[in-house]
Amino acid sequence: MISLINFMPFLAQENEMPAAPQVSPVVWVCYFVVIILLIAGMWKTFSKAGQPGWAAIIPIYNYIVLCQVAGRPIWWFLLLLACFPVFFIIICIDIAKRFGKGGGFAVGLILLPFIFFPILGFGSAQYQGAPAAV
């Protein structure tokens, strides 16, 4: 009897998984520095806005608090999950307005949040709350 290995040589080969790419320790250190900066900045920003600072480390709850800081209703959190880029941009613009910052700062919050959230949290900007009704 003829074996299947003679007809299908690929059956004789062992299926080895390719080795995972090696990541430099420098990359890991930079990654953790960015994450720590973002968490610390959001923590201070939440604290300035009268929200619990620890909310910055809870994965889903931090977006709910972010909506509250921006002055948006809590149900916006669901929209944030559905179409993250669009609603994150709107939330960042609202947060910049609530802290008395302009459009340039909002662009910074959108593109470089790990730099601009610490600036907002540790800087001299004060949370102004809801804008006055006209």
C-alpha positions as CSV (number, residue, x, y, z in Angstrom):
1,M,0.0,0.0,0.0
2,I,1.2,3.4,-0.9
3,S,1.2,6.0,1.9
4,L,-0.2,9.5,1.5
5,I,3.1,10.9,2.4
6,N,4.5,9.8,-0.9
7,F,1.8,11.6,-2.8
8,M,1.6,14.6,-0.5
9,P,5.0,15.6,0.7
10,F,3.7,18.6,2.6
11,L,2.1,16.1,5.1
12,A,5.5,15.0,6.1
13,Q,6.7,18.4,7.2
14,E,6.2,19.6,10.7
15,N,4.1,22.7,11.1
16,E,6.3,25.1,12.9
17,M,5.1,28.5,13.9
18,P,7.3,31.3,12.8
19,A,9.2,32.9,15.7
20,A,7.7,36.0,17.1
21,P,9.5,39.2,16.3
22,Q,11.8,40.4,19.0
23,V,11.0,43.8,20.5
24,S,13.7,45.9,21.9
25,P,13.6,46.7,25.6
26,V,13.9,50.4,24.7
27,V,10.6,50.1,22.8
28,W,9.0,48.6,25.9
29,V,10.4,51.4,28.2
30,C,9.1,54.1,25.8
31,Y,5.7,52.4,25.6
32,F,5.3,52.3,29.4
33,V,6.5,55.9,29.7
34,V,3.8,57.0,27.2
35,I,1.2,55.0,29.1
36,I,2.2,56.4,32.5
37,L,2.2,60.0,31.1
38,L,-1.3,59.5,29.7
39,I,-2.7,58.0,32.9
40,A,-1.1,60.6,35.1
41,G,-2.4,63.4,32.9
42,M,-5.9,62.1,32.7
43,W,-5.9,61.5,36.5
44,K,-5.0,65.1,37.2
45,T,-7.4,66.4,34.5
46,F,-10.3,64.3,36.0
47,S,-9.4,65.6,39.5
48,K,-9.4,69.2,38.3
49,A,-12.9,68.7,36.8
50,G,-14.2,67.3,40.1
51,Q,-14.3,63.7,38.9
52,P,-12.5,60.8,40.6
53,G,-8.9,60.6,39.4
54,W,-8.7,56.8,39.7
55,A,-11.2,56.7,36.8
56,A,-8.3,57.2,34.4
57,I,-7.1,53.6,35.0
58,I,-10.5,51.8,34.5
59,P,-10.7,51.0,30.8
60,I,-14.4,51.7,30.0
61,Y,-15.3,53.9,32.8
62,N,-12.6,56.5,31.8
63,Y,-14.5,57.2,28.6
64,I,-17.7,57.8,30.6
65,V,-15.9,60.2,32.9
66,L,-14.3,61.8,29.8
67,C,-17.8,62.5,28.4
68,Q,-18.8,64.0,31.7
69,V,-15.8,66.3,31.8
70,A,-16.5,67.4,28.3
71,G,-20.1,68.2,29.3
72,R,-21.7,65.6,27.1
73,P,-24.4,63.3,28.3
74,I,-23.4,59.8,29.5
75,W,-25.1,58.1,26.6
76,W,-22.4,59.7,24.3
77,F,-20.2,56.9,25.7
78,L,-22.1,54.5,23.4
79,L,-21.5,56.7,20.4
80,L,-17.8,56.9,21.4
81,L,-17.7,53.1,21.2
82,A,-19.6,52.9,17.9
83,C,-17.5,55.4,16.0
84,F,-14.4,56.2,18.1
85,P,-12.5,58.7,15.9
86,V,-15.3,61.1,15.2
87,F,-16.6,61.3,18.8
88,F,-13.2,61.3,20.3
89,I,-12.4,64.4,18.3
90,I,-15.6,66.1,19.5
91,I,-14.9,65.1,23.1
92,C,-11.3,66.5,22.9
93,I,-12.6,69.8,21.4
94,D,-15.2,70.1,24.2
95,I,-12.6,69.3,26.9
96,A,-10.3,72.0,25.5
97,K,-13.2,74.5,25.7
98,R,-14.0,73.5,29.2
99,F,-10.5,74.3,30.3
100,G,-10.4,77.6,28.5
101,K,-8.1,76.4,25.7
102,G,-8.5,76.9,22.0
103,G,-8.6,74.8,18.8
104,G,-4.9,74.3,18.6
105,F,-4.9,72.7,22.1
106,A,-7.8,70.5,21.0
107,V,-5.7,69.3,18.0
108,G,-2.9,68.5,20.4
109,L,-5.3,66.5,22.6
110,I,-6.5,64.5,19.6
111,L,-3.0,63.8,18.0
112,L,-0.7,63.7,21.1
113,P,-2.9,63.0,24.1
114,F,0.1,61.6,26.1
115,I,1.7,65.1,26.0
116,F,-1.4,67.4,26.1
117,F,-3.3,65.6,28.9
118,P,-0.4,66.1,31.3
119,I,-0.1,69.7,30.2
120,L,-3.8,70.1,30.9
121,G,-3.7,68.2,34.2
122,F,-0.4,69.6,35.7
123,G,-0.6,73.1,34.1
124,S,-2.4,76.2,35.3
125,A,-5.6,75.6,33.3
126,Q,-8.7,75.7,35.5
127,Y,-11.9,73.7,34.7
128,Q,-14.6,76.2,33.9
129,G,-17.5,73.9,33.8
130,A,-20.5,74.5,31.5
131,P,-20.4,77.6,29.4
132,A,-22.8,80.4,30.5
133,A,-26.1,80.3,28.8
134,V,-26.7,83.4,26.6
